Amino acid sequence: MKAARVRRTRNFPPTLPPTRFAPRFLLSLLLLLLLLSCTGAPPEILRVFWQLNLVEDREQNLSYQTLSLFIKPNDPDGFEDIEDIYLINDEQELFWRLDTESWAQSGSDQDVWIGSNSLKMPDGASFPAGEYRILLRDVGGDSAEQTIGLQLVSSREASRYLPKVTIGNREIQVIGEAPSYQLWVYDTNGSYIASFPASENPVTIATIIKTQPALQGGFRFKVYGFVENRNLGVTSGPYYTKP
């Protein structure tokens, strides 16, 4: 989905670019919410998780930024009453929309989270700094809102935390400036299998095979690093190995 001037742990998922809205978009949206409002109880945003990410895609030979955004919603009328989530940057006139067809869902019962790891600016550019509104709507038009503040982290600045990965002597060595790294291991079909800490010592292929015998014929992996004080993740891969 490309931007238009009309008014947004596994394989790299398709990314969701933003839509640009016209100056009257927000007024139209508010009027729509009023027209759709009913007597049902409004939804709530109980918690919010967000994180900027730099992805180094070795298959496509490109790097781009994504934003992970997940919320823990509550709707007294039931989870099925939730219709969509908007992430809105009013200053830049951008918004992203997630619905039941496009959001990812994790957890169960009273601990359900919905959102995406794949929000993206056009061409993978850095997300603009500033205030972003999170709008949660239900099918009746009732809504809840919270805000988050993003600081500008350029892709060039984030790339300093990308790992250097060496495969040799039946071990995987990860070196980099991020405080911690993990191996995300997948089978040859791309299905996620397990993760292994990789910050301090090399990860031996024998260790991976011992815990996951089904990978004896080979596997692929990505390296994920996290920089807590920047709320920044970096991912590099996939890499391949054949024992």
C-alpha positions as CSV (number, residue, x, y, z in Angstrom):
1,M,0.0,0.0,0.0
2,K,1.6,3.2,-1.2
3,A,1.2,6.6,0.3
4,A,-1.6,8.7,-1.3
5,R,-2.9,12.1,-0.8
6,V,-6.5,11.2,0.1
7,R,-6.9,12.2,3.6
8,R,-0.2,3.7,7.7
9,T,9.5,-13.3,16.0
10,R,9.6,-15.4,11.9
11,N,10.2,-14.2,8.3
12,F,10.3,-10.6,7.4
13,P,6.6,-9.7,7.1
14,P,5.1,-7.5,4.5
15,T,5.3,-3.9,5.7
16,L,2.5,-1.4,5.9
17,P,3.3,2.1,4.6
18,P,1.4,5.1,5.7
19,T,-1.5,7.0,4.0
20,R,-1.4,10.8,3.8
21,F,-4.6,12.6,4.7
22,A,-5.9,16.0,3.5
23,P,-6.2,18.8,6.1
24,R,-10.0,18.0,6.5
25,F,-9.4,14.3,7.1
26,L,-9.4,14.5,10.9
27,L,-12.6,16.5,10.9
28,S,-14.3,14.0,8.6
29,L,-13.1,11.1,10.9
30,L,-14.5,12.8,14.0
31,L,-17.8,13.4,12.3
32,L,-17.9,9.7,11.2
33,L,-17.2,8.7,14.8
34,L,-20.1,10.8,16.0
35,L,-22.5,9.4,13.4
36,L,-21.5,5.8,14.2
37,S,-21.6,6.2,18.0
38,C,-24.1,4.1,19.9
39,T,-24.9,3.3,23.5
40,G,-22.3,0.5,23.8
41,A,-19.5,0.9,26.3
42,P,-16.3,2.4,24.8
43,P,-13.1,0.4,24.4
44,E,-10.0,1.0,26.5
45,I,-6.3,0.9,25.7
46,L,-4.8,-0.8,28.8
47,R,-1.2,-0.9,27.8
48,V,1.0,0.1,24.8
49,F,4.2,-1.4,23.5
50,W,6.2,0.2,20.7
51,Q,9.8,-0.1,19.4
52,L,11.7,1.2,16.4
53,N,13.5,-1.4,14.3
54,L,16.2,-1.4,11.7
55,V,16.0,-4.4,9.4
56,E,18.9,-5.6,7.3
57,D,17.4,-7.9,4.7
58,R,20.3,-10.0,3.2
59,E,18.0,-11.7,0.7
60,Q,16.9,-8.4,-0.9
61,N,20.1,-6.6,-0.1
62,L,18.4,-3.6,1.5
63,S,17.8,-2.0,4.9
64,Y,14.7,-0.2,6.2
65,Q,13.1,0.9,9.3
66,T,9.9,-0.5,10.8
67,L,7.9,0.4,13.9
68,S,6.5,-2.3,16.2
69,L,3.2,-1.3,17.8
70,F,1.0,-3.4,20.0
71,I,-1.7,-2.5,22.4
72,K,-3.6,-4.5,25.1
73,P,-7.2,-3.6,24.4
74,N,-10.3,-4.0,26.5
75,D,-13.9,-3.7,25.3
76,P,-16.8,-4.4,27.7
77,D,-18.9,-5.5,24.8
78,G,-16.4,-8.2,23.9
79,F,-13.1,-8.5,21.9
80,E,-15.0,-9.1,18.7
81,D,-16.5,-5.6,19.1
82,I,-13.0,-4.0,18.3
83,E,-12.9,-2.8,14.7
84,D,-9.5,-1.1,14.0
85,I,-6.5,0.7,15.3
86,Y,-5.1,4.0,13.9
87,L,-1.6,5.4,14.4
88,I,-1.8,9.1,13.4
89,N,1.0,11.7,13.1
90,D,-1.0,15.0,12.7
91,E,2.0,17.1,12.0
92,Q,3.2,15.0,9.1
93,E,-0.4,14.2,8.0
94,L,0.3,10.5,8.1
95,F,-1.7,7.6,9.4
96,W,-1.6,3.8,9.5
97,R,-4.6,1.6,9.9
98,L,-4.8,-2.0,11.3
99,D,-7.9,-4.2,11.3
100,T,-8.7,-7.8,11.9
101,E,-7.2,-8.7,8.5
102,S,-3.9,-6.9,9.0
103,W,-3.1,-6.9,12.8
104,A,-1.2,-9.7,14.5
105,Q,-2.7,-11.1,17.7
106,S,-0.9,-12.8,20.6
107,G,-1.9,-14.0,24.1
108,S,-5.2,-15.3,25.1
109,D,-8.1,-14.8,27.6
110,Q,-7.5,-11.5,29.5
111,D,-4.0,-10.9,28.1
112,V,-4.6,-10.4,24.4
113,W,-2.4,-8.0,22.4
114,I,-3.0,-6.7,18.9
115,G,-0.8,-4.7,16.6
116,S,2.0,-5.1,14.0
117,N,5.8,-5.4,13.7
118,S,5.6,-4.0,10.2
119,L,4.6,-0.3,10.1
120,K,6.8,1.4,7.6
121,M,7.5,4.7,6.1
122,P,7.8,5.0,2.3
123,D,11.0,3.5,1.0
124,G,12.0,2.5,4.5
125,A,12.8,6.0,5.6
126,S,13.3,7.0,9.2
127,F,10.1,7.7,11.2
128,P,9.6,11.4,11.8
129,A,10.1,12.5,15.4
130,G,7.1,13.8,17.2
131,E,3.8,12.8,18.8
132,Y,1.8,10.0,17.4
133,R,-1.8,9.3,18.5
134,I,-3.1,5.7,18.9
135,L,-6.8,5.5,18.2
136,L,-8.7,2.3,19.0
137,R,-12.2,2.0,17.6
138,D,-15.1,-0.4,18.1
139,V,-17.8,-1.3,15.5
140,G,-20.2,1.2,17.1
141,G,-17.7,4.1,16.5
142,D,-16.7,4.5,20.2
143,S,-13.0,5.0,20.7
144,A,-10.1,5.3,23.1
145,E,-6.9,7.3,22.5
146,Q,-3.3,7.4,23.8
147,T,-0.2,9.1,22.6
148,I,3.4,8.1,22.2
149,G,6.5,10.2,21.4
150,L,9.1,9.1,18.9
151,Q,12.6,10.4,18.8
152,L,14.3,10.5,15.4
153,V,16.8,7.6,15.0
154,S,18.3,7.7,11.5
155,S,19.0,4.4,9.8
156,R,22.6,5.4,9.5
157,E,22.8,5.9,13.3
158,A,20.9,2.7,14.0
159,S,23.2,0.7,11.7
160,R,26.1,1.0,14.1
161,Y,24.3,-1.7,16.2
162,L,24.0,-4.2,13.4
163,P,25.9,-7.3,14.2
164,K,28.9,-8.8,12.4
165,V,28.3,-12.5,11.9
166,T,30.9,-15.1,11.3
167,I,30.1,-18.8,10.5
168,G,33.1,-21.2,10.8
169,N,34.5,-24.1,12.7
170,R,30.9,-25.3,13.3
171,E,30.0,-22.2,15.4
172,I,28.3,-18.9,14.9
173,Q,30.1,-15.8,16.2
174,V,28.2,-12.5,16.7
175,I,30.0,-9.3,17.4
176,G,28.5,-5.8,17.7
177,E,27.8,-2.7,19.8
178,A,24.3,-3.6,21.0
179,P,24.2,-4.8,24.6
180,S,22.6,-8.1,23.7
181,Y,22.0,-10.3,20.7
182,Q,20.0,-13.4,20.0
183,L,19.9,-16.0,17.2
184,W,16.4,-16.5,15.9
185,V,16.6,-20.0,14.3
186,Y,14.3,-21.2,11.5
187,D,14.0,-24.4,9.5
188,T,14.7,-24.4,5.8
189,N,11.1,-23.6,5.0
190,G,11.3,-20.4,7.1
191,S,9.3,-21.5,10.1
192,Y,10.5,-20.2,13.4
193,I,11.9,-22.9,15.7
194,A,13.8,-21.4,18.7
195,S,16.1,-18.6,19.9
196,F,19.6,-18.7,21.5
197,P,21.6,-16.0,23.4
198,A,24.5,-14.9,21.3
199,S,26.0,-11.9,23.1
200,E,28.9,-13.4,25.1
201,N,30.0,-16.7,23.5
202,P,29.8,-18.2,20.1
203,V,26.8,-20.5,19.5
204,T,27.9,-23.9,18.4
205,I,25.9,-25.7,15.7
206,A,26.1,-28.8,17.8
207,T,24.2,-27.0,20.6
208,I,21.4,-26.0,18.2
209,I,21.2,-29.5,16.7
210,K,21.2,-31.1,20.2
211,T,18.2,-29.1,21.3
212,Q,16.5,-29.2,17.8
213,P,17.3,-32.5,16.1
214,A,15.0,-31.7,13.2
215,L,17.5,-29.2,12.0
216,Q,20.3,-31.7,11.3
217,G,19.8,-31.2,7.6
218,G,20.4,-27.4,7.8
219,F,18.7,-24.3,9.0
220,R,18.6,-20.5,8.6
221,F,18.8,-17.8,11.2
222,K,18.6,-14.1,11.9
223,V,20.4,-12.1,14.5
224,Y,18.4,-9.7,16.6
225,G,19.9,-7.0,18.9
226,F,18.2,-4.7,21.3
227,V,19.4,-1.3,22.6
228,E,17.2,-0.6,25.6
229,N,18.1,3.0,26.2
230,R,17.1,3.8,22.6
231,N,14.1,1.5,22.5
232,L,15.7,0.2,19.3
233,G,15.9,-3.2,17.8
234,V,18.1,-4.3,14.9
235,T,17.7,-7.5,12.8
236,S,20.1,-9.0,10.3
237,G,19.5,-12.0,8.1
238,P,18.7,-14.5,7.0
239,Y,21.9,-16.5,7.2
240,Y,22.2,-20.1,6.2
241,T,24.1,-23.1,7.5
242,K,24.3,-26.7,6.5
243,P,25.8,-29.0,9.1
